[in-house]
């Protein structure tokens, strides 16, 4: 069984976006909902997953997570979400 690697973008109650990496999207989302996911999502409760993409390697996924978090503006993130 090959490992799966995902990058995802969540929408929060405050209409902000949160980007993250996981190898189990359902389990990670549940952790965010329970306040166990990330410091940011403890303060900004997630509403839904807006976007997700699967990668073959953890390295590829983490590079994409970094690009989205640090290189894209909110408008570019929304464009990415709407292009899927």
C-alpha positions, 0 to 999 in steps of 0.5 A, a space after each residue: 500500500 502506497 502512502 498518500 500525501 495531501 495538501 488542503 485549504 480550509 475555510 474558517 468561521 472568520 472566513 480566513 483560509 488555512 493551508 496544511 499537509 496530511 497523510 490522512 485528510 479525514 483524520 486531520 480535518 476531524 483533529 482540526 474540528 476537535 481543536 487538536 489540529 493546529 494552533 491557528 485552527 484552535 483560534 479559527 474554527 474550520 467550516 469546510 475543506 475548500 480544496 485538496 490535492 494528492 501528491 505522490 511524495 511527502 516532499 512534493 506535498 510539503 513544497 506545495 504547502 509551503 508555496 501556497 502558505 508563503 507565496 500566494 496571496 488570498 486572491 491567488 488561493 481563491 483562484 486555485 480553489 475555484 480552478 479545481 
